[in-house]
Amino acid sequence: MGEQRQVLNKKNMNMTGGLPLEAGDGGLEDLRRSVQQLMDIEAIKQLKHAYFRCIDTANLEELATLFHDDVLVHFIGGHYEWKVEGKQNYLDNIQHAFTNVSVGHHNGHQPEIEIHSATEARGIWYLADHMWILPHKSHTTGTALYWDSYEKVDGKWLIRETRYERLYEINTQLAENPRLSSHYLGVHGPAPAEG
């Protein structure tokens, strides 16, 4: 996949600058608008943090509340490309990745959030992750850059589009599985699909 990859800069990740983060000199209304922008940025940060928490705990019910109905998901890894449209299609697919025989650890860092209007925003996130699939004794680790678009619907920010490309990915075949003294998904994750 290396030769097909795009340059991961703000232009190619659709980050165009957004509204300026400044109080302006228009008095109380400018200040109110600036405070709202900061509140929207914080709400988007909480939205993305909830996304990472929900995938690692296989909390599909809450995960569903974070996405726009018409979400577009497009992820490019070392040996895979996954593209799906629509919230239900996404949920139907993701439930097979986070099961009672997997362990996920996904952290999103260093958010760059742009507010484009009262209902539109974009963001870049730096991902660091680990994923173990226990029956296959496999471990994947790496980093990626996410770039998202968000839409505010009925006063709540939702993920409208989410994409990532791996910066690096290491896939390791383990001699034995890690010795887990705690395994949340082992208790609360769904069983893998038969087949």
N, C-alpha and C positions, 0 to 999 in steps of 0.2 A: 504493500500500500504506500510505501515511502515516496515513490516517484509521482503519485497523483496528488499529493498533499498540497494544500494552499499555505500561504504565509499567514501565520496567526497574528495579525495586527488589528488595531481598532477598526480600520476601514473594512477589512474583510470579515470582521465579526459584527458589522453593522452598528458600530458605536460612532455616532456623529457629533457628539458634544452635548446634546440636550440643553435644557434651560440653565442659565447661569445660577450658581449658588451664591447669591449675594442679597443683602437686605434692600439694596436700592436706596433712593432718597425720596420716595413717594409717600413717606409717612407710615401710618399704622397699617394701611392695606398692603403695602409692599412687605412689611414685617410679617404680617399674618400669612401672606403667600409663601414667604421664605420659611417660616416655621412649618407650614404644611408640607413643603418639599422635604424638609428634614424628617418629618414624621413619616412621609411616604417612603423615604429611603430606609428608615428603620423597619417599617412594616415589610418591605421587600426582603431585607436581611432576615427577618424572622421567618418569612415564607420559605426562603431557601434553606435555612437551618432546619425547619420542620420537615422539608423534603428529605434531607439526608437522614434525619432521625427515623422517619417513617419507612424508608426503604430498608434500613438496617434492622428494624424491628418487625418487618413485614406487616405494618399497620396500614393495610389497604383501604380501610374505611376512612381513616383520616387523610391518607394520601390522596384519595379521590377529591377531597375538599380543596386541594391546593392547585388543581389544574382547571383551565378553561375547557369547556366541552369539546372545542375544536382544536385542541393542542396538537402541535407537531413536535415529534421527538426524533432526533437524528444524531446518533452516536457513532463515532469512527474510532476503532481501537487498532491494536496491532494486527490482528487477523480477522477482524469482523467489522461489519457495517450494519447498523440496526436503524431502521427508519419505520416509524409508525405514526398514523394520524388518528386523532380522536381519543378522548379520555378513556372510553371503555376499552378500546383496542389496546391502549397502553397498559391499563390495569390487567387485562386478560393475559398479556405477555409477561409483565413484570412479576406476577405471582409465581411463575415457574423458576425464577432466579433466586428468590429469597425464601428458602424452604427449611424444614427441620434438619436437613443434612448439609446446610451451608452456614458460613459465618461471614458477615459483611462488616466492613469498617470503612466508612466514607466520610471524609471531612472536606468541607468547602471553606476556603480561606480567601483573604485579600479581595473583598468585593469592590468592584468599580461600578457604581450605579449611576445611571443618567435618567433624569426625569424629563420626558418630552412634552407632556401635557398633564392635565389633571387625571387622565385615565390611561396614559401610556408611558412605559419606562423600559429601559434595557439595562442589562448587567453582564459583567464578566466575573467568573469565579475560578479560583485555582483549586482543583481537586487533588487530594492525596488519598489513596485507597488501598485496601487489601480485601481479597475475596478468597475464601477457601471453599472448595466443593469436596466434602469429605469422602463420598463413595469413590471418587476418582483420584483421591490423594493429590489434588492439584491446588496450587496457590498462585494467584495473580496479584501483582502489586504494580503501582505506577502513579503517574500524575496525568492530568488532562486540564485543558482549559474549556470551561463551560461558557457559552454565551446564550443569554436568554432574552426573550421579550416578555413583558408583563402587561396585563390589562386589568384595570380596576373596574369591577362589575358590582353594582349595588353596594359600593363603599368598601369592597374587599379586593385586595390585589391577588391575582391568579397568574400562574405560569401559562403563557399563551404559546410560547415556542421555546424549546430547549435543545441545544446542540452541544456536543463536545468533540474534541479531537485529542487523542493521546499525545503527550509530549514524550513519554516513554512508557513502556509496559514490559514487565518481566513475568513470564509464565514458567512455573517450576513444577516438575513432577516430584512429589515428596516420597521418600522411602517409607515414612509412616506419618499418620495424621498428628497434628499437634495435640498435646495432652491438655484438654480443656477442663479447667476447674469450674468454669461457668459457661453455659451455652444457652443463651436466651432463646434463639430460634429453635434449638432442640426441643424446647418446651412449648413455645408459642407459635412457631412457624408451621405453615401448612406442609402436608406430605407432598413429595415430588409427584409430578404426573406420571402415570404408568405409561410405559411404551418403549 
